[in-house]
Every structure is written in structure tokens, then in C-alpha cells.
Amino acid sequence: MTRQIQLLRLDQQSLRELLAMAIDEADPDETMPPMVGAPGWTPMRQAAFIGFFEPMLAGLQGPKRTVLYGIKVDGLMAGFIRMSLTDRPGVVETGMWMGRTWRGLGAGKAALTELLHEAARNRIHTVVADTTPENKAAIGVLRKLGATIRESDKIYAEISIGPAYAGDLDK
């Protein structure tokens, strides 16, 4: 069965949809920076989730210089992927998270591929990412998409956006 995977630029409503899915599918520390307090999705952590991601809704010109997309699989919220400007012209940084149910279905690779197309439409030439050596799934996706990988205590990846992603720039 072929799954339909799409990126949806998040807004207030879809951010709350993402939170609802995260509550069912993840530990809070998987989705945002860790915080002190009781474990689990307490009201304080739910508010922190909204507070952390809400400034990203303003996009690349906003205060976080980040655009946040929901990843939908067959019409259901499955995770998020972001694209953040760096201090290097033409270079953005990305990161993503998928709910447990949606991992291993190819949605991460499809979402990153779509993000590369979106970056090309925004005249970006390089996308960088970092992860931990334990995150074999992310490393595998980055390698499949042609990333140059540098390993140390973290994994650093760089994807050059070439003609394969820039094909629809003039449309």
C-alpha cells in the first residue's frame, strides 16, 4: 500500500493537532528541549510545547527564522520537520520528529525530500542537520538523500541541493 505523505505549513490549529498527536505518541523530551519538572505531558509541558513552537509559525522572517511543517501520513498528523536559517547565506538547518506509530514507514525520507524541494524554491543551496550516533534511522535517511556525513560525538550532515530538487524553480 502506498502512503500519501505531505508537508503542511503549521498554523495555530495544526500546532494543537501536532501536540495532541505528540501526547499519544511521544515523551515530551523527544519533541522539544528537556525541561525540569514532573515527567509526562503535564499541563505545564503542554504549554511549553506550544510556547516553544509558536514563534516558528511566523516562518523564516519571524523571530526564530524557522518554518515549521507538520508531516501528514494519509491525512493524519505524524510528526514535524523544520527549516531554520543559519548565519551562512543559502544554508538552512533542519530537524524532524515522528510519532512512534509513524516511524519506519518512509515518512521521514519523504518529508526530508519535500523539504529539500521547498529549500530549493527558497533559493537555498545547502541543508545541514545533526543527530546522535544512536539515531540510525535519521543517519540512514540522510545517507540515502546524499548527505555528506561527519562523525564525532554527534553526527553532522550536509546535503547540497542540486538540480534534482530545483527542477520546479521557475514554476
Chimera marker file (.cmm) of the C-alpha trace (Angstrom):
<marker_set name="trace">
<marker id="1" x="0.000" y="0.000" z="0.000" r="1" g="1" b="0" radius="0.5"/>
<marker id="2" x="1.381" y="3.387" z="-0.998" r="1" g="1" b="0" radius="0.5"/>
<marker id="3" x="1.038" y="6.010" z="1.704" r="1" g="1" b="0" radius="0.5"/>
<marker id="4" x="0.314" y="9.635" z="0.948" r="1" g="1" b="0" radius="0.5"/>
<marker id="5" x="2.897" y="11.802" z="2.723" r="1" g="1" b="0" radius="0.5"/>
<marker id="6" x="2.711" y="15.576" z="2.623" r="1" g="1" b="0" radius="0.5"/>
<marker id="7" x="4.092" y="18.619" z="4.396" r="1" g="1" b="0" radius="0.5"/>
<marker id="8" x="1.668" y="21.168" z="5.787" r="1" g="1" b="0" radius="0.5"/>
<marker id="9" x="2.901" y="24.540" z="6.974" r="1" g="1" b="0" radius="0.5"/>
<marker id="10" x="1.726" y="24.657" z="10.569" r="1" g="1" b="0" radius="0.5"/>
<marker id="11" x="-0.644" y="27.290" z="11.947" r="1" g="1" b="0" radius="0.5"/>
<marker id="12" x="-2.249" y="27.674" z="15.385" r="1" g="1" b="0" radius="0.5"/>
<marker id="13" x="-4.830" y="24.942" z="14.779" r="1" g="1" b="0" radius="0.5"/>
<marker id="14" x="-2.463" y="22.383" z="13.253" r="1" g="1" b="0" radius="0.5"/>
<marker id="15" x="0.106" y="23.086" z="16.000" r="1" g="1" b="0" radius="0.5"/>
<marker id="16" x="-2.510" y="21.952" z="18.522" r="1" g="1" b="0" radius="0.5"/>
<marker id="17" x="-3.179" y="18.896" z="16.348" r="1" g="1" b="0" radius="0.5"/>
<marker id="18" x="0.553" y="18.156" z="16.478" r="1" g="1" b="0" radius="0.5"/>
<marker id="19" x="0.514" y="18.485" z="20.286" r="1" g="1" b="0" radius="0.5"/>
<marker id="20" x="-2.434" y="16.081" z="20.578" r="1" g="1" b="0" radius="0.5"/>
<marker id="21" x="-0.577" y="13.523" z="18.477" r="1" g="1" b="0" radius="0.5"/>
<marker id="22" x="2.646" y="14.055" z="20.464" r="1" g="1" b="0" radius="0.5"/>
<marker id="23" x="0.804" y="13.407" z="23.738" r="1" g="1" b="0" radius="0.5"/>
<marker id="24" x="-0.241" y="10.000" z="22.397" r="1" g="1" b="0" radius="0.5"/>
<marker id="25" x="2.986" y="9.167" z="20.556" r="1" g="1" b="0" radius="0.5"/>
<marker id="26" x="5.997" y="10.534" z="22.449" r="1" g="1" b="0" radius="0.5"/>
<marker id="27" x="7.740" y="11.592" z="25.563" r="1" g="1" b="0" radius="0.5"/>
<marker id="28" x="7.911" y="15.415" z="25.763" r="1" g="1" b="0" radius="0.5"/>
<marker id="29" x="11.738" y="15.371" z="25.692" r="1" g="1" b="0" radius="0.5"/>
<marker id="30" x="11.624" y="13.735" z="22.238" r="1" g="1" b="0" radius="0.5"/>
<marker id="31" x="9.795" y="16.705" z="20.751" r="1" g="1" b="0" radius="0.5"/>
<marker id="32" x="11.319" y="19.779" z="22.404" r="1" g="1" b="0" radius="0.5"/>
<marker id="33" x="14.217" y="20.728" z="24.688" r="1" g="1" b="0" radius="0.5"/>
<marker id="34" x="14.066" y="18.952" z="28.055" r="1" g="1" b="0" radius="0.5"/>
<marker id="35" x="12.650" y="20.866" z="30.988" r="1" g="1" b="0" radius="0.5"/>
<marker id="36" x="12.653" y="20.483" z="34.756" r="1" g="1" b="0" radius="0.5"/>
<marker id="37" x="9.504" y="19.231" z="36.436" r="1" g="1" b="0" radius="0.5"/>
<marker id="38" x="7.225" y="16.252" z="36.687" r="1" g="1" b="0" radius="0.5"/>
<marker id="39" x="7.602" y="13.772" z="33.815" r="1" g="1" b="0" radius="0.5"/>
<marker id="40" x="4.991" y="13.266" z="31.145" r="1" g="1" b="0" radius="0.5"/>
<marker id="41" x="2.623" y="15.613" z="29.374" r="1" g="1" b="0" radius="0.5"/>
<marker id="42" x="1.639" y="17.780" z="32.327" r="1" g="1" b="0" radius="0.5"/>
<marker id="43" x="-0.302" y="20.993" z="31.611" r="1" g="1" b="0" radius="0.5"/>
<marker id="44" x="2.986" y="22.869" z="32.113" r="1" g="1" b="0" radius="0.5"/>
<marker id="45" x="4.755" y="20.750" z="29.474" r="1" g="1" b="0" radius="0.5"/>
<marker id="46" x="1.854" y="21.111" z="27.053" r="1" g="1" b="0" radius="0.5"/>
<marker id="47" x="2.032" y="24.908" z="27.445" r="1" g="1" b="0" radius="0.5"/>
<marker id="48" x="5.821" y="24.740" z="26.990" r="1" g="1" b="0" radius="0.5"/>
<marker id="49" x="5.354" y="22.770" z="23.755" r="1" g="1" b="0" radius="0.5"/>
<marker id="50" x="3.044" y="25.448" z="22.342" r="1" g="1" b="0" radius="0.5"/>
<marker id="51" x="5.344" y="28.205" z="23.633" r="1" g="1" b="0" radius="0.5"/>
<marker id="52" x="8.407" y="26.591" z="22.073" r="1" g="1" b="0" radius="0.5"/>
<marker id="53" x="6.908" y="26.070" z="18.611" r="1" g="1" b="0" radius="0.5"/>
<marker id="54" x="4.521" y="29.020" z="18.314" r="1" g="1" b="0" radius="0.5"/>
<marker id="55" x="7.226" y="31.584" z="17.384" r="1" g="1" b="0" radius="0.5"/>
<marker id="56" x="8.210" y="29.305" z="14.485" r="1" g="1" b="0" radius="0.5"/>
<marker id="57" x="4.784" y="29.777" z="12.904" r="1" g="1" b="0" radius="0.5"/>
<marker id="58" x="5.970" y="33.217" z="11.697" r="1" g="1" b="0" radius="0.5"/>
<marker id="59" x="8.305" y="31.500" z="9.222" r="1" g="1" b="0" radius="0.5"/>
<marker id="60" x="11.785" y="32.384" z="8.008" r="1" g="1" b="0" radius="0.5"/>
<marker id="61" x="11.188" y="36.134" z="8.507" r="1" g="1" b="0" radius="0.5"/>
<marker id="62" x="9.937" y="35.632" z="12.090" r="1" g="1" b="0" radius="0.5"/>
<marker id="63" x="11.852" y="35.828" z="15.368" r="1" g="1" b="0" radius="0.5"/>
<marker id="64" x="13.035" y="32.191" z="15.220" r="1" g="1" b="0" radius="0.5"/>
<marker id="65" x="13.902" y="32.385" z="11.487" r="1" g="1" b="0" radius="0.5"/>
<marker id="66" x="12.261" y="28.981" z="11.174" r="1" g="1" b="0" radius="0.5"/>
<marker id="67" x="9.416" y="27.498" z="9.199" r="1" g="1" b="0" radius="0.5"/>
<marker id="68" x="7.641" y="24.551" z="10.786" r="1" g="1" b="0" radius="0.5"/>
<marker id="69" x="5.791" y="21.899" z="8.800" r="1" g="1" b="0" radius="0.5"/>
<marker id="70" x="3.536" y="19.140" z="10.004" r="1" g="1" b="0" radius="0.5"/>
<marker id="71" x="4.157" y="15.775" z="8.373" r="1" g="1" b="0" radius="0.5"/>
<marker id="72" x="0.872" y="14.160" z="7.409" r="1" g="1" b="0" radius="0.5"/>
<marker id="73" x="0.628" y="10.480" z="6.515" r="1" g="1" b="0" radius="0.5"/>
<marker id="74" x="-2.633" y="9.502" z="4.838" r="1" g="1" b="0" radius="0.5"/>
<marker id="75" x="-4.139" y="12.734" z="6.156" r="1" g="1" b="0" radius="0.5"/>
<marker id="76" x="-3.124" y="12.144" z="9.785" r="1" g="1" b="0" radius="0.5"/>
<marker id="77" x="-0.576" y="14.206" z="11.708" r="1" g="1" b="0" radius="0.5"/>
<marker id="78" x="2.541" y="12.062" z="12.098" r="1" g="1" b="0" radius="0.5"/>
<marker id="79" x="5.299" y="14.484" z="13.118" r="1" g="1" b="0" radius="0.5"/>
<marker id="80" x="7.060" y="17.694" z="12.158" r="1" g="1" b="0" radius="0.5"/>
<marker id="81" x="10.041" y="18.913" z="10.187" r="1" g="1" b="0" radius="0.5"/>
<marker id="82" x="11.556" y="22.372" z="10.364" r="1" g="1" b="0" radius="0.5"/>
<marker id="83" x="13.832" y="24.542" z="8.283" r="1" g="1" b="0" radius="0.5"/>
<marker id="84" x="15.834" y="27.262" z="10.072" r="1" g="1" b="0" radius="0.5"/>
<marker id="85" x="18.045" y="29.934" z="8.591" r="1" g="1" b="0" radius="0.5"/>
<marker id="86" x="21.673" y="29.827" z="9.672" r="1" g="1" b="0" radius="0.5"/>
<marker id="87" x="24.205" y="32.656" z="9.674" r="1" g="1" b="0" radius="0.5"/>
<marker id="88" x="25.612" y="31.245" z="6.424" r="1" g="1" b="0" radius="0.5"/>
<marker id="89" x="23.854" y="32.648" z="3.330" r="1" g="1" b="0" radius="0.5"/>
<marker id="90" x="21.990" y="29.963" z="1.389" r="1" g="1" b="0" radius="0.5"/>
<marker id="91" x="22.270" y="27.410" z="4.196" r="1" g="1" b="0" radius="0.5"/>
<marker id="92" x="19.442" y="26.159" z="6.414" r="1" g="1" b="0" radius="0.5"/>
<marker id="93" x="19.410" y="23.689" z="9.268" r="1" g="1" b="0" radius="0.5"/>
<marker id="94" x="16.712" y="21.048" z="9.614" r="1" g="1" b="0" radius="0.5"/>
<marker id="95" x="15.400" y="18.670" z="12.208" r="1" g="1" b="0" radius="0.5"/>
<marker id="96" x="12.392" y="16.400" z="12.423" r="1" g="1" b="0" radius="0.5"/>
<marker id="97" x="10.469" y="14.180" z="14.752" r="1" g="1" b="0" radius="0.5"/>
<marker id="98" x="7.976" y="11.398" z="14.023" r="1" g="1" b="0" radius="0.5"/>
<marker id="99" x="5.440" y="9.823" z="16.377" r="1" g="1" b="0" radius="0.5"/>
<marker id="100" x="6.157" y="6.200" z="17.315" r="1" g="1" b="0" radius="0.5"/>
<marker id="101" x="3.349" y="4.794" z="15.138" r="1" g="1" b="0" radius="0.5"/>
<marker id="102" x="4.732" y="6.519" z="12.050" r="1" g="1" b="0" radius="0.5"/>
<marker id="103" x="8.380" y="5.546" z="12.323" r="1" g="1" b="0" radius="0.5"/>
<marker id="104" x="9.813" y="3.116" z="9.789" r="1" g="1" b="0" radius="0.5"/>
<marker id="105" x="7.166" y="3.798" z="7.130" r="1" g="1" b="0" radius="0.5"/>
<marker id="106" x="9.297" y="6.004" z="4.870" r="1" g="1" b="0" radius="0.5"/>
<marker id="107" x="7.616" y="9.216" z="6.001" r="1" g="1" b="0" radius="0.5"/>
<marker id="108" x="10.867" y="10.726" z="7.285" r="1" g="1" b="0" radius="0.5"/>
<marker id="109" x="12.636" y="10.274" z="3.960" r="1" g="1" b="0" radius="0.5"/>
<marker id="110" x="9.620" y="11.605" z="2.048" r="1" g="1" b="0" radius="0.5"/>
<marker id="111" x="9.328" y="14.615" z="4.369" r="1" g="1" b="0" radius="0.5"/>
<marker id="112" x="13.022" y="15.475" z="4.091" r="1" g="1" b="0" radius="0.5"/>
<marker id="113" x="12.855" y="15.090" z="0.306" r="1" g="1" b="0" radius="0.5"/>
<marker id="114" x="9.918" y="17.514" z="0.174" r="1" g="1" b="0" radius="0.5"/>
<marker id="115" x="11.785" y="19.910" z="2.488" r="1" g="1" b="0" radius="0.5"/>
<marker id="116" x="14.745" y="19.851" z="0.071" r="1" g="1" b="0" radius="0.5"/>
<marker id="117" x="12.385" y="20.844" z="-2.750" r="1" g="1" b="0" radius="0.5"/>
<marker id="118" x="10.986" y="23.647" z="-0.569" r="1" g="1" b="0" radius="0.5"/>
<marker id="119" x="14.501" y="24.811" z="0.270" r="1" g="1" b="0" radius="0.5"/>
<marker id="120" x="15.351" y="24.913" z="-3.447" r="1" g="1" b="0" radius="0.5"/>
<marker id="121" x="12.224" y="27.007" z="-4.107" r="1" g="1" b="0" radius="0.5"/>
<marker id="122" x="13.570" y="29.433" z="-1.479" r="1" g="1" b="0" radius="0.5"/>
<marker id="123" x="16.970" y="29.622" z="-3.265" r="1" g="1" b="0" radius="0.5"/>
<marker id="124" x="18.710" y="27.609" z="-0.543" r="1" g="1" b="0" radius="0.5"/>
<marker id="125" x="21.741" y="25.611" z="-1.737" r="1" g="1" b="0" radius="0.5"/>
<marker id="126" x="22.637" y="23.585" z="1.365" r="1" g="1" b="0" radius="0.5"/>
<marker id="127" x="20.713" y="21.878" z="4.157" r="1" g="1" b="0" radius="0.5"/>
<marker id="128" x="22.540" y="20.797" z="7.306" r="1" g="1" b="0" radius="0.5"/>
<marker id="129" x="21.430" y="18.572" z="10.174" r="1" g="1" b="0" radius="0.5"/>
<marker id="130" x="22.852" y="16.947" z="13.244" r="1" g="1" b="0" radius="0.5"/>
<marker id="131" x="21.825" y="13.915" z="15.251" r="1" g="1" b="0" radius="0.5"/>
<marker id="132" x="23.252" y="11.375" z="17.656" r="1" g="1" b="0" radius="0.5"/>
<marker id="133" x="25.200" y="8.270" z="16.598" r="1" g="1" b="0" radius="0.5"/>
<marker id="134" x="22.366" y="6.151" z="18.078" r="1" g="1" b="0" radius="0.5"/>
<marker id="135" x="19.783" y="7.602" z="15.664" r="1" g="1" b="0" radius="0.5"/>
<marker id="136" x="20.413" y="5.027" z="12.923" r="1" g="1" b="0" radius="0.5"/>
<marker id="137" x="17.120" y="5.810" z="11.140" r="1" g="1" b="0" radius="0.5"/>
<marker id="138" x="17.992" y="9.504" z="10.707" r="1" g="1" b="0" radius="0.5"/>
<marker id="139" x="21.530" y="8.685" z="9.604" r="1" g="1" b="0" radius="0.5"/>
<marker id="140" x="20.158" y="6.210" z="7.059" r="1" g="1" b="0" radius="0.5"/>
<marker id="141" x="17.738" y="8.777" z="5.612" r="1" g="1" b="0" radius="0.5"/>
<marker id="142" x="20.461" y="11.417" z="5.411" r="1" g="1" b="0" radius="0.5"/>
<marker id="143" x="22.794" y="8.990" z="3.605" r="1" g="1" b="0" radius="0.5"/>
<marker id="144" x="20.035" y="7.913" z="1.158" r="1" g="1" b="0" radius="0.5"/>
<marker id="145" x="19.492" y="11.561" z="0.246" r="1" g="1" b="0" radius="0.5"/>
<marker id="146" x="23.174" y="12.100" z="-0.494" r="1" g="1" b="0" radius="0.5"/>
<marker id="147" x="24.327" y="13.822" z="2.672" r="1" g="1" b="0" radius="0.5"/>
<marker id="148" x="27.992" y="14.165" z="3.426" r="1" g="1" b="0" radius="0.5"/>
<marker id="149" x="28.340" y="12.763" z="6.957" r="1" g="1" b="0" radius="0.5"/>
<marker id="150" x="30.936" y="13.828" z="9.507" r="1" g="1" b="0" radius="0.5"/>
<marker id="151" x="31.091" y="11.844" z="12.737" r="1" g="1" b="0" radius="0.5"/>
<marker id="152" x="32.343" y="12.826" z="16.172" r="1" g="1" b="0" radius="0.5"/>
<marker id="153" x="30.369" y="12.846" z="19.426" r="1" g="1" b="0" radius="0.5"/>
<marker id="154" x="27.463" y="13.853" z="17.160" r="1" g="1" b="0" radius="0.5"/>
<marker id="155" x="26.649" y="13.163" z="13.541" r="1" g="1" b="0" radius="0.5"/>
<marker id="156" x="26.814" y="16.211" z="11.268" r="1" g="1" b="0" radius="0.5"/>
<marker id="157" x="25.243" y="16.005" z="7.824" r="1" g="1" b="0" radius="0.5"/>
<marker id="158" x="25.268" y="18.354" z="4.854" r="1" g="1" b="0" radius="0.5"/>
<marker id="159" x="23.111" y="17.993" z="1.746" r="1" g="1" b="0" radius="0.5"/>
<marker id="160" x="23.905" y="20.078" z="-1.322" r="1" g="1" b="0" radius="0.5"/>
<marker id="161" x="20.762" y="20.930" z="-3.227" r="1" g="1" b="0" radius="0.5"/>
<marker id="162" x="21.323" y="20.269" z="-6.876" r="1" g="1" b="0" radius="0.5"/>
<marker id="163" x="19.168" y="20.194" z="-10.000" r="1" g="1" b="0" radius="0.5"/>
<marker id="164" x="17.141" y="17.186" z="-8.815" r="1" g="1" b="0" radius="0.5"/>
<marker id="165" x="15.490" y="19.378" z="-6.165" r="1" g="1" b="0" radius="0.5"/>
<marker id="166" x="15.459" y="22.632" z="-8.103" r="1" g="1" b="0" radius="0.5"/>
<marker id="167" x="13.525" y="21.371" z="-11.123" r="1" g="1" b="0" radius="0.5"/>
<marker id="168" x="10.404" y="23.444" z="-10.450" r="1" g="1" b="0" radius="0.5"/>
<marker id="169" x="12.079" y="26.738" z="-9.503" r="1" g="1" b="0" radius="0.5"/>
<marker id="170" x="10.662" y="28.634" z="-12.455" r="1" g="1" b="0" radius="0.5"/>
<marker id="171" x="7.067" y="27.468" z="-11.992" r="1" g="1" b="0" radius="0.5"/>
<link id1="1" id2="2" r="1" g="1" b="0" radius="0.2"/>
<link id1="2" id2="3" r="1" g="1" b="0" radius="0.2"/>
<link id1="3" id2="4" r="1" g="1" b="0" radius="0.2"/>
<link id1="4" id2="5" r="1" g="1" b="0" radius="0.2"/>
<link id1="5" id2="6" r="1" g="1" b="0" radius="0.2"/>
<link id1="6" id2="7" r="1" g="1" b="0" radius="0.2"/>
<link id1="7" id2="8" r="1" g="1" b="0" radius="0.2"/>
<link id1="8" id2="9" r="1" g="1" b="0" radius="0.2"/>
<link id1="9" id2="10" r="1" g="1" b="0" radius="0.2"/>
<link id1="10" id2="11" r="1" g="1" b="0" radius="0.2"/>
<link id1="11" id2="12" r="1" g="1" b="0" radius="0.2"/>
<link id1="12" id2="13" r="1" g="1" b="0" radius="0.2"/>
<link id1="13" id2="14" r="1" g="1" b="0" radius="0.2"/>
<link id1="14" id2="15" r="1" g="1" b="0" radius="0.2"/>
<link id1="15" id2="16" r="1" g="1" b="0" radius="0.2"/>
<link id1="16" id2="17" r="1" g="1" b="0" radius="0.2"/>
<link id1="17" id2="18" r="1" g="1" b="0" radius="0.2"/>
<link id1="18" id2="19" r="1" g="1" b="0" radius="0.2"/>
<link id1="19" id2="20" r="1" g="1" b="0" radius="0.2"/>
<link id1="20" id2="21" r="1" g="1" b="0" radius="0.2"/>
<link id1="21" id2="22" r="1" g="1" b="0" radius="0.2"/>
<link id1="22" id2="23" r="1" g="1" b="0" radius="0.2"/>
<link id1="23" id2="24" r="1" g="1" b="0" radius="0.2"/>
<link id1="24" id2="25" r="1" g="1" b="0" radius="0.2"/>
<link id1="25" id2="26" r="1" g="1" b="0" radius="0.2"/>
<link id1="26" id2="27" r="1" g="1" b="0" radius="0.2"/>
<link id1="27" id2="28" r="1" g="1" b="0" radius="0.2"/>
<link id1="28" id2="29" r="1" g="1" b="0" radius="0.2"/>
<link id1="29" id2="30" r="1" g="1" b="0" radius="0.2"/>
<link id1="30" id2="31" r="1" g="1" b="0" radius="0.2"/>
<link id1="31" id2="32" r="1" g="1" b="0" radius="0.2"/>
<link id1="32" id2="33" r="1" g="1" b="0" radius="0.2"/>
<link id1="33" id2="34" r="1" g="1" b="0" radius="0.2"/>
<link id1="34" id2="35" r="1" g="1" b="0" radius="0.2"/>
<link id1="35" id2="36" r="1" g="1" b="0" radius="0.2"/>
<link id1="36" id2="37" r="1" g="1" b="0" radius="0.2"/>
<link id1="37" id2="38" r="1" g="1" b="0" radius="0.2"/>
<link id1="38" id2="39" r="1" g="1" b="0" radius="0.2"/>
<link id1="39" id2="40" r="1" g="1" b="0" radius="0.2"/>
<link id1="40" id2="41" r="1" g="1" b="0" radius="0.2"/>
<link id1="41" id2="42" r="1" g="1" b="0" radius="0.2"/>
<link id1="42" id2="43" r="1" g="1" b="0" radius="0.2"/>
<link id1="43" id2="44" r="1" g="1" b="0" radius="0.2"/>
<link id1="44" id2="45" r="1" g="1" b="0" radius="0.2"/>
<link id1="45" id2="46" r="1" g="1" b="0" radius="0.2"/>
<link id1="46" id2="47" r="1" g="1" b="0" radius="0.2"/>
<link id1="47" id2="48" r="1" g="1" b="0" radius="0.2"/>
<link id1="48" id2="49" r="1" g="1" b="0" radius="0.2"/>
<link id1="49" id2="50" r="1" g="1" b="0" radius="0.2"/>
<link id1="50" id2="51" r="1" g="1" b="0" radius="0.2"/>
<link id1="51" id2="52" r="1" g="1" b="0" radius="0.2"/>
<link id1="52" id2="53" r="1" g="1" b="0" radius="0.2"/>
<link id1="53" id2="54" r="1" g="1" b="0" radius="0.2"/>
<link id1="54" id2="55" r="1" g="1" b="0" radius="0.2"/>
<link id1="55" id2="56" r="1" g="1" b="0" radius="0.2"/>
<link id1="56" id2="57" r="1" g="1" b="0" radius="0.2"/>
<link id1="57" id2="58" r="1" g="1" b="0" radius="0.2"/>
<link id1="58" id2="59" r="1" g="1" b="0" radius="0.2"/>
<link id1="59" id2="60" r="1" g="1" b="0" radius="0.2"/>
<link id1="60" id2="61" r="1" g="1" b="0" radius="0.2"/>
<link id1="61" id2="62" r="1" g="1" b="0" radius="0.2"/>
<link id1="62" id2="63" r="1" g="1" b="0" radius="0.2"/>
<link id1="63" id2="64" r="1" g="1" b="0" radius="0.2"/>
<link id1="64" id2="65" r="1" g="1" b="0" radius="0.2"/>
<link id1="65" id2="66" r="1" g="1" b="0" radius="0.2"/>
<link id1="66" id2="67" r="1" g="1" b="0" radius="0.2"/>
<link id1="67" id2="68" r="1" g="1" b="0" radius="0.2"/>
<link id1="68" id2="69" r="1" g="1" b="0" radius="0.2"/>
<link id1="69" id2="70" r="1" g="1" b="0" radius="0.2"/>
<link id1="70" id2="71" r="1" g="1" b="0" radius="0.2"/>
<link id1="71" id2="72" r="1" g="1" b="0" radius="0.2"/>
<link id1="72" id2="73" r="1" g="1" b="0" radius="0.2"/>
<link id1="73" id2="74" r="1" g="1" b="0" radius="0.2"/>
<link id1="74" id2="75" r="1" g="1" b="0" radius="0.2"/>
<link id1="75" id2="76" r="1" g="1" b="0" radius="0.2"/>
<link id1="76" id2="77" r="1" g="1" b="0" radius="0.2"/>
<link id1="77" id2="78" r="1" g="1" b="0" radius="0.2"/>
<link id1="78" id2="79" r="1" g="1" b="0" radius="0.2"/>
<link id1="79" id2="80" r="1" g="1" b="0" radius="0.2"/>
<link id1="80" id2="81" r="1" g="1" b="0" radius="0.2"/>
<link id1="81" id2="82" r="1" g="1" b="0" radius="0.2"/>
<link id1="82" id2="83" r="1" g="1" b="0" radius="0.2"/>
<link id1="83" id2="84" r="1" g="1" b="0" radius="0.2"/>
<link id1="84" id2="85" r="1" g="1" b="0" radius="0.2"/>
<link id1="85" id2="86" r="1" g="1" b="0" radius="0.2"/>
<link id1="86" id2="87" r="1" g="1" b="0" radius="0.2"/>
<link id1="87" id2="88" r="1" g="1" b="0" radius="0.2"/>
<link id1="88" id2="89" r="1" g="1" b="0" radius="0.2"/>
<link id1="89" id2="90" r="1" g="1" b="0" radius="0.2"/>
<link id1="90" id2="91" r="1" g="1" b="0" radius="0.2"/>
<link id1="91" id2="92" r="1" g="1" b="0" radius="0.2"/>
<link id1="92" id2="93" r="1" g="1" b="0" radius="0.2"/>
<link id1="93" id2="94" r="1" g="1" b="0" radius="0.2"/>
<link id1="94" id2="95" r="1" g="1" b="0" radius="0.2"/>
<link id1="95" id2="96" r="1" g="1" b="0" radius="0.2"/>
<link id1="96" id2="97" r="1" g="1" b="0" radius="0.2"/>
<link id1="97" id2="98" r="1" g="1" b="0" radius="0.2"/>
<link id1="98" id2="99" r="1" g="1" b="0" radius="0.2"/>
<link id1="99" id2="100" r="1" g="1" b="0" radius="0.2"/>
<link id1="100" id2="101" r="1" g="1" b="0" radius="0.2"/>
<link id1="101" id2="102" r="1" g="1" b="0" radius="0.2"/>
<link id1="102" id2="103" r="1" g="1" b="0" radius="0.2"/>
<link id1="103" id2="104" r="1" g="1" b="0" radius="0.2"/>
<link id1="104" id2="105" r="1" g="1" b="0" radius="0.2"/>
<link id1="105" id2="106" r="1" g="1" b="0" radius="0.2"/>
<link id1="106" id2="107" r="1" g="1" b="0" radius="0.2"/>
<link id1="107" id2="108" r="1" g="1" b="0" radius="0.2"/>
<link id1="108" id2="109" r="1" g="1" b="0" radius="0.2"/>
<link id1="109" id2="110" r="1" g="1" b="0" radius="0.2"/>
<link id1="110" id2="111" r="1" g="1" b="0" radius="0.2"/>
<link id1="111" id2="112" r="1" g="1" b="0" radius="0.2"/>
<link id1="112" id2="113" r="1" g="1" b="0" radius="0.2"/>
<link id1="113" id2="114" r="1" g="1" b="0" radius="0.2"/>
<link id1="114" id2="115" r="1" g="1" b="0" radius="0.2"/>
<link id1="115" id2="116" r="1" g="1" b="0" radius="0.2"/>
<link id1="116" id2="117" r="1" g="1" b="0" radius="0.2"/>
<link id1="117" id2="118" r="1" g="1" b="0" radius="0.2"/>
<link id1="118" id2="119" r="1" g="1" b="0" radius="0.2"/>
<link id1="119" id2="120" r="1" g="1" b="0" radius="0.2"/>
<link id1="120" id2="121" r="1" g="1" b="0" radius="0.2"/>
<link id1="121" id2="122" r="1" g="1" b="0" radius="0.2"/>
<link id1="122" id2="123" r="1" g="1" b="0" radius="0.2"/>
<link id1="123" id2="124" r="1" g="1" b="0" radius="0.2"/>
<link id1="124" id2="125" r="1" g="1" b="0" radius="0.2"/>
<link id1="125" id2="126" r="1" g="1" b="0" radius="0.2"/>
<link id1="126" id2="127" r="1" g="1" b="0" radius="0.2"/>
<link id1="127" id2="128" r="1" g="1" b="0" radius="0.2"/>
<link id1="128" id2="129" r="1" g="1" b="0" radius="0.2"/>
<link id1="129" id2="130" r="1" g="1" b="0" radius="0.2"/>
<link id1="130" id2="131" r="1" g="1" b="0" radius="0.2"/>
<link id1="131" id2="132" r="1" g="1" b="0" radius="0.2"/>
<link id1="132" id2="133" r="1" g="1" b="0" radius="0.2"/>
<link id1="133" id2="134" r="1" g="1" b="0" radius="0.2"/>
<link id1="134" id2="135" r="1" g="1" b="0" radius="0.2"/>
<link id1="135" id2="136" r="1" g="1" b="0" radius="0.2"/>
<link id1="136" id2="137" r="1" g="1" b="0" radius="0.2"/>
<link id1="137" id2="138" r="1" g="1" b="0" radius="0.2"/>
<link id1="138" id2="139" r="1" g="1" b="0" radius="0.2"/>
<link id1="139" id2="140" r="1" g="1" b="0" radius="0.2"/>
<link id1="140" id2="141" r="1" g="1" b="0" radius="0.2"/>
<link id1="141" id2="142" r="1" g="1" b="0" radius="0.2"/>
<link id1="142" id2="143" r="1" g="1" b="0" radius="0.2"/>
<link id1="143" id2="144" r="1" g="1" b="0" radius="0.2"/>
<link id1="144" id2="145" r="1" g="1" b="0" radius="0.2"/>
<link id1="145" id2="146" r="1" g="1" b="0" radius="0.2"/>
<link id1="146" id2="147" r="1" g="1" b="0" radius="0.2"/>
<link id1="147" id2="148" r="1" g="1" b="0" radius="0.2"/>
<link id1="148" id2="149" r="1" g="1" b="0" radius="0.2"/>
<link id1="149" id2="150" r="1" g="1" b="0" radius="0.2"/>
<link id1="150" id2="151" r="1" g="1" b="0" radius="0.2"/>
<link id1="151" id2="152" r="1" g="1" b="0" radius="0.2"/>
<link id1="152" id2="153" r="1" g="1" b="0" radius="0.2"/>
<link id1="153" id2="154" r="1" g="1" b="0" radius="0.2"/>
<link id1="154" id2="155" r="1" g="1" b="0" radius="0.2"/>
<link id1="155" id2="156" r="1" g="1" b="0" radius="0.2"/>
<link id1="156" id2="157" r="1" g="1" b="0" radius="0.2"/>
<link id1="157" id2="158" r="1" g="1" b="0" radius="0.2"/>
<link id1="158" id2="159" r="1" g="1" b="0" radius="0.2"/>
<link id1="159" id2="160" r="1" g="1" b="0" radius="0.2"/>
<link id1="160" id2="161" r="1" g="1" b="0" radius="0.2"/>
<link id1="161" id2="162" r="1" g="1" b="0" radius="0.2"/>
<link id1="162" id2="163" r="1" g="1" b="0" radius="0.2"/>
<link id1="163" id2="164" r="1" g="1" b="0" radius="0.2"/>
<link id1="164" id2="165" r="1" g="1" b="0" radius="0.2"/>
<link id1="165" id2="166" r="1" g="1" b="0" radius="0.2"/>
<link id1="166" id2="167" r="1" g="1" b="0" radius="0.2"/>
<link id1="167" id2="168" r="1" g="1" b="0" radius="0.2"/>
<link id1="168" id2="169" r="1" g="1" b="0" radius="0.2"/>
<link id1="169" id2="170" r="1" g="1" b="0" radius="0.2"/>
<link id1="170" id2="171" r="1" g="1" b="0" radius="0.2"/>
</marker_set>
